[in-house]
Amino acid sequence: MNALHTMDTIKIDPIKFRRALGNFATGVTIMTAQNESGEKVGVTANSFNSVSLDPALILWSIDKNSSSFQVFEQATHFAVNILSGSQIELSNKFSRRNIDKYEGTSFHEGIGLAPVLDHCSAVFECERHQIIEGGDHWIIIGKVVNFHDEGRSPLVYHQGAYSGVTPHPLLQVKESADLEDVGQMHQGHLHGNVCYLMSRAFQFYQNDYIPKQLVTGFRTSEARLLLVLGSGTASSKAELPRDIAMPMREVEQSAAILAKDGLLIENDGFYTLTEKGKKTAHYLFDIADSHQNEVLEKYSESEKDSFIKILKDIAGIN
C-alpha cells in the first residue's frame, strides 16, 4: 500500500511529459468550424484519432484556454483536415494566434458551414456528437457524415518536428517475376529522377545522422533550434518555424526546455543563445560536419562545392 501511495503522489513535469509524448509519431490536422454568426476558426492539432467504425466516430482535444473553443462548441459541424506533406506552411499558419488564418487560404464551405481546406490528404466532415471534459482539455467527439480521401502523402509529426512518410529500410517487398521485369525496364529512368534520388539520399543520410544527434540527449526539435540560432539564419521569431520545420507552439516548447537548461534566453521577443548554448550548438555543428565529411569523403572539393551549390539553388537559398 505504501508503494502504491508513493506512486500516486509522484508529480508529473508537464514539459517532460509532453516531450515523452513526442516519441509517438502522429499525423497533422487542422480542425475547422464556423458558427451561425459566420465566425470561422481553425486550429492545428495532432490529437486526432478514430473511435468507432459503426457508427463512424472520431475524436480530438482542444485546450480549455483556447479562444477557438466557443465556436467549436456553437457550431453544429466541424471538419478534420488531414494535411499532406506539402502543407507545412499551412500547419504553421493555423498554429499562430491573433491572425486571420483564412486570409489567402484556399477552402470551401462544407456541411454545416465548416470550412474544408483544399489539397489535403483526406478530410472528414463531422457532426458535433459529444463534448467531454478531460483535464485541461475538452475532448470533442464527431460523427462522420462525409469524407474525402485524396490519397496524398501525409504530413507526419515526431519529436516536435515535421517529417514525412518513407518506406522503412528493413521493409522487404516481394515482387513477382513480371513486376521485376517491369522494374528493370524502368530502372534507368527512375535512377535518373531527381525527386526520387533526393528522397532516397535524404533517407539514407538521416538513418546514420539522427542516431548520432540523439546521443546528445536533445530531441530533433531542440537540436534544430540550437543549430538555427547558432547559425543566425533566422532574424526574427516568426522565421523560426520555417527554418526549423515545426510549428511555433513547438518552437516555444523547445525553447522553454533549452531555457530551463540555461542554453538560451528570450530577449526583445527573440531567442539568444547563452555561452553554454553557443558551446552546445558548436558541438552539434561538429557532429553534423563530421557526418557530412564522412559521407562526402570520396568526392573532390570541387564536386562537393557543386553539389552544395545545386542543393542551395533547388532549396531557394541565395
C-alpha positions as CSV (number, residue, x, y, z in Angstrom):
1,M,0.0,0.0,0.0
2,N,2.8,2.4,0.8
3,A,4.5,1.8,-2.6
4,L,1.2,2.4,-4.4
5,H,0.6,5.6,-2.3
6,T,4.1,6.8,-3.2
7,M,3.5,6.2,-6.9
8,D,0.2,8.1,-6.8
9,T,1.9,11.2,-5.3
10,I,4.6,11.5,-7.9
11,K,4.4,14.9,-9.6
12,I,4.4,14.8,-13.4
13,D,6.6,17.5,-15.0
14,P,4.3,18.9,-17.9
15,I,7.3,19.8,-20.1
16,K,9.0,16.4,-19.7
17,F,5.6,14.6,-20.1
18,R,5.0,16.5,-23.4
19,R,8.5,15.6,-24.5
20,A,7.9,11.9,-23.9
21,L,4.6,12.0,-25.7
22,G,6.5,13.4,-28.7
23,N,8.0,10.0,-29.3
24,F,4.7,8.8,-30.6
25,A,4.6,9.8,-34.3
26,T,1.3,11.2,-35.5
27,G,-0.3,12.9,-38.5
28,V,-1.1,16.6,-38.5
29,T,-4.6,18.0,-38.8
30,I,-6.3,21.4,-38.9
31,M,-9.7,21.4,-37.2
32,T,-12.1,23.9,-38.7
33,A,-15.6,25.2,-37.9
34,Q,-18.0,28.1,-38.4
35,N,-20.9,29.2,-36.3
36,E,-24.2,30.7,-37.4
37,S,-22.8,34.2,-37.0
38,G,-20.2,33.5,-39.6
39,E,-17.2,33.3,-37.2
40,K,-14.6,30.9,-38.6
41,V,-12.0,29.2,-36.5
42,G,-9.2,26.7,-37.3
43,V,-6.5,25.1,-35.1
44,T,-3.6,22.8,-35.8
45,A,-3.9,19.6,-33.8
46,N,-2.3,16.1,-33.7
47,S,-4.7,14.7,-31.1
48,F,-7.0,13.3,-33.8
49,N,-8.0,9.6,-33.5
50,S,-10.7,7.2,-34.6
51,V,-13.2,6.0,-32.0
52,S,-15.7,3.7,-33.8
53,L,-16.4,2.4,-37.3
54,D,-20.2,1.8,-36.8
55,P,-21.3,4.5,-36.1
56,A,-18.3,6.3,-37.7
57,L,-16.9,8.4,-34.8
58,I,-13.7,10.3,-34.3
59,L,-12.3,12.5,-31.6
60,W,-9.7,15.2,-30.9
61,S,-9.0,17.5,-28.0
62,I,-8.6,21.3,-27.5
63,D,-7.1,23.3,-24.7
64,K,-9.7,24.8,-22.4
65,N,-7.9,28.2,-22.7
66,S,-8.3,28.2,-26.5
67,S,-10.2,31.2,-27.8
68,S,-11.5,29.0,-30.6
69,F,-13.4,26.6,-28.4
70,Q,-16.5,28.7,-28.1
71,V,-17.1,28.5,-31.9
72,F,-16.4,24.7,-31.9
73,E,-19.0,24.4,-29.1
74,Q,-21.6,26.5,-31.0
75,A,-21.1,25.0,-34.5
76,T,-23.2,22.1,-35.5
77,H,-20.4,20.6,-37.6
78,F,-16.6,20.7,-37.9
79,A,-14.1,19.4,-40.4
80,V,-10.9,17.3,-39.8
81,N,-8.4,18.3,-42.5
82,I,-5.6,15.8,-42.6
83,L,-2.6,17.7,-44.0
84,S,-0.5,16.5,-46.9
85,G,3.3,16.6,-46.9
86,S,3.3,19.8,-48.8
87,Q,1.3,21.8,-46.2
88,I,3.8,22.6,-43.6
89,E,3.3,26.4,-44.0
90,L,-0.5,25.9,-43.6
91,S,0.1,24.0,-40.4
92,N,2.3,26.8,-39.1
93,K,-0.2,29.4,-40.1
94,F,-3.1,27.8,-38.2
95,S,-1.0,27.3,-35.1
96,R,-0.4,31.0,-34.8
97,R,-2.5,33.3,-32.7
98,N,-4.1,36.7,-33.4
99,I,-4.1,36.5,-37.2
100,D,-6.7,36.0,-39.9
101,K,-5.9,32.3,-40.6
102,Y,-8.3,32.2,-43.6
103,E,-6.9,35.2,-45.5
104,G,-5.2,33.8,-48.6
105,T,-6.2,30.2,-47.6
106,S,-7.8,28.0,-50.3
107,F,-11.0,26.5,-48.9
108,H,-14.7,26.0,-49.5
109,E,-17.7,25.6,-47.1
110,G,-18.8,22.0,-46.4
111,I,-21.6,20.5,-44.4
112,G,-22.8,22.8,-41.6
113,L,-20.7,25.7,-42.9
114,A,-17.5,24.0,-41.8
115,P,-14.5,25.3,-43.9
116,V,-13.0,22.4,-45.9
117,L,-9.3,23.1,-46.8
118,D,-8.1,22.3,-50.3
119,H,-5.2,20.0,-51.2
120,C,-5.3,17.9,-48.0
121,S,-4.5,14.2,-47.8
122,A,-8.0,13.5,-46.5
123,V,-11.0,15.4,-44.9
124,F,-13.7,14.2,-42.5
125,E,-16.8,16.3,-42.2
126,C,-18.3,15.7,-38.8
127,E,-21.5,16.5,-36.9
128,R,-20.7,17.5,-33.3
129,H,-21.6,14.4,-31.4
130,Q,-20.4,15.0,-27.8
131,I,-18.0,17.2,-25.8
132,I,-16.4,15.6,-22.7
133,E,-14.2,17.2,-20.1
134,G,-10.7,15.8,-20.0
135,G,-8.4,17.5,-17.5
136,D,-7.1,20.8,-19.0
137,H,-8.7,19.9,-22.4
138,W,-12.1,19.4,-23.9
139,I,-12.5,16.1,-25.8
140,I,-14.7,16.7,-28.9
141,I,-16.3,13.6,-30.5
142,G,-17.6,14.0,-34.0
143,K,-19.9,11.7,-36.1
144,V,-18.5,11.5,-39.6
145,V,-21.2,12.4,-42.1
146,N,-19.0,12.8,-45.2
147,F,-15.3,12.3,-46.1
148,H,-12.9,12.8,-48.9
149,D,-9.9,10.5,-49.5
150,E,-7.4,12.3,-51.8
151,G,-4.6,9.8,-51.1
152,R,-1.8,12.4,-50.9
153,S,1.2,11.5,-48.8
154,P,0.5,12.9,-45.3
155,L,2.5,15.3,-43.1
156,V,4.0,13.5,-40.1
157,Y,4.8,14.9,-36.6
158,H,7.5,13.3,-34.4
159,Q,9.6,14.6,-31.5
160,G,8.3,18.1,-32.0
161,A,9.3,18.3,-35.7
162,Y,7.7,17.7,-39.1
163,S,8.6,14.6,-41.0
164,G,7.3,12.6,-43.9
165,V,6.4,9.1,-44.8
166,T,9.1,6.9,-46.4
167,P,9.3,3.1,-46.6
168,H,11.2,1.5,-43.7
169,P,14.7,0.4,-44.8
170,L,14.1,-3.1,-43.4
171,L,10.9,-3.5,-45.3
172,Q,11.3,-6.3,-47.9
173,V,8.9,-6.2,-50.8
174,K,8.5,-9.5,-52.6
175,E,7.7,-8.9,-56.3
176,S,6.6,-11.4,-58.9
177,A,8.7,-12.1,-61.9
178,D,6.5,-9.8,-64.0
179,L,7.0,-6.9,-61.6
180,E,10.7,-7.5,-61.6
181,D,10.8,-7.3,-65.4
182,V,8.8,-4.0,-65.3
183,G,11.2,-2.7,-62.7
184,Q,14.2,-3.5,-64.8
185,M,12.5,-1.8,-67.8
186,H,12.2,1.5,-65.9
187,Q,15.1,1.3,-63.5
188,G,17.3,3.5,-65.7
189,H,14.6,6.2,-65.8
190,L,13.8,6.1,-62.1
191,H,17.5,6.3,-61.1
192,G,17.8,9.4,-63.2
193,N,14.8,11.1,-61.4
194,V,16.0,14.0,-59.1
195,C,13.0,13.8,-56.8
196,Y,13.4,10.0,-56.3
197,L,17.2,10.3,-55.8
198,M,16.9,13.2,-53.3
199,S,14.3,11.4,-51.3
200,R,16.3,8.2,-51.1
201,A,19.5,10.0,-50.4
202,F,17.9,12.0,-47.6
203,Q,16.5,8.8,-46.1
204,F,19.9,7.1,-46.1
205,Y,21.7,10.2,-44.8
206,Q,19.3,10.6,-41.9
207,N,19.5,6.9,-41.0
208,D,23.1,7.3,-39.8
209,Y,22.9,11.0,-38.8
210,I,19.9,11.1,-36.5
211,P,21.2,8.5,-34.0
212,K,24.4,10.5,-33.7
213,Q,22.4,13.6,-32.9
214,L,20.1,11.9,-30.4
215,V,23.1,10.6,-28.4
216,T,23.5,14.2,-27.2
217,G,20.2,13.9,-25.3
218,F,18.4,16.6,-27.4
219,R,15.2,15.8,-29.4
220,T,15.3,16.7,-33.1
221,S,13.3,19.9,-32.5
222,E,15.7,21.1,-29.7
223,A,18.8,20.3,-31.8
224,R,17.3,22.1,-34.8
225,L,16.5,25.2,-32.7
226,L,20.1,25.3,-31.3
227,L,21.6,24.9,-34.8
228,V,19.4,27.6,-36.4
229,L,20.1,30.0,-33.6
230,G,23.8,29.2,-33.7
231,S,23.9,29.8,-37.5
232,G,21.9,33.0,-37.4
233,T,19.8,32.1,-40.4
234,A,16.6,33.4,-38.8
235,S,16.5,37.1,-38.0
236,S,13.1,37.0,-36.2
237,K,11.0,34.7,-34.1
238,A,8.4,34.5,-36.9
239,E,11.0,32.9,-39.2
240,L,11.9,30.1,-36.9
241,P,9.1,27.7,-37.8
242,R,10.2,27.9,-41.4
243,D,13.9,27.2,-40.7
244,I,13.2,24.5,-38.1
245,A,10.3,22.9,-39.8
246,M,7.9,22.8,-36.9
247,P,5.0,25.0,-35.6
248,M,5.5,28.0,-33.3
249,R,4.0,26.1,-30.4
250,E,6.8,23.5,-30.6
251,V,9.4,26.2,-31.1
252,E,8.2,27.8,-27.8
253,Q,8.1,24.4,-26.1
254,S,11.6,23.5,-27.2
255,A,12.8,27.0,-26.2
256,A,11.3,26.5,-22.7
257,I,13.3,23.2,-22.3
258,L,16.5,24.8,-23.5
259,A,16.0,27.9,-21.3
260,K,15.5,25.7,-18.3
261,D,18.9,24.1,-19.1
262,G,20.5,27.5,-19.3
263,L,21.1,27.3,-23.1
264,L,19.1,30.3,-24.3
265,I,17.2,33.4,-23.1
266,E,14.4,35.4,-24.7
267,N,15.5,38.9,-25.5
268,D,13.3,41.5,-27.3
269,G,10.9,38.9,-28.5
270,F,13.7,36.7,-29.9
271,Y,15.8,33.8,-28.6
272,T,19.5,34.3,-27.9
273,L,22.0,31.6,-27.0
274,T,23.9,31.8,-23.8
275,E,27.6,31.0,-23.7
276,K,26.6,27.5,-22.7
277,G,24.1,27.4,-25.6
278,K,26.8,28.5,-28.1
279,K,29.1,25.8,-27.0
280,T,26.4,23.2,-27.3
281,A,25.4,24.5,-30.7
282,H,29.1,24.2,-31.7
283,Y,29.1,20.6,-30.5
284,L,26.1,19.8,-32.6
285,F,27.7,21.5,-35.7
286,D,30.7,19.3,-35.1
287,I,28.5,16.2,-35.2
288,A,26.8,17.4,-38.4
289,D,30.0,18.4,-40.1
290,S,31.7,15.1,-39.1
291,H,28.9,13.1,-40.6
292,Q,28.8,15.2,-43.8
293,N,32.6,14.8,-44.2
294,E,32.3,11.1,-43.7
295,V,29.6,10.8,-46.3
296,L,31.3,13.0,-48.9
297,E,34.9,12.0,-48.2
298,K,35.3,10.1,-51.6
299,Y,34.4,13.2,-53.6
300,S,36.7,16.1,-54.6
301,E,36.3,19.6,-53.2
302,S,35.0,20.9,-56.5
303,E,32.4,18.1,-56.6
304,K,31.3,18.9,-53.0
305,D,31.1,22.6,-53.9
306,S,29.0,21.9,-57.0
307,F,26.7,19.5,-55.1
308,I,26.1,22.1,-52.3
309,K,25.5,24.9,-54.9
310,I,22.9,22.7,-56.7
311,L,21.1,22.0,-53.4
312,K,21.1,25.7,-52.5
313,D,19.6,26.6,-55.8
314,I,16.9,23.9,-55.5
315,A,16.1,25.0,-51.9
316,G,15.9,28.7,-53.0
317,I,18.8,29.7,-50.7
318,N,20.9,32.5,-52.1
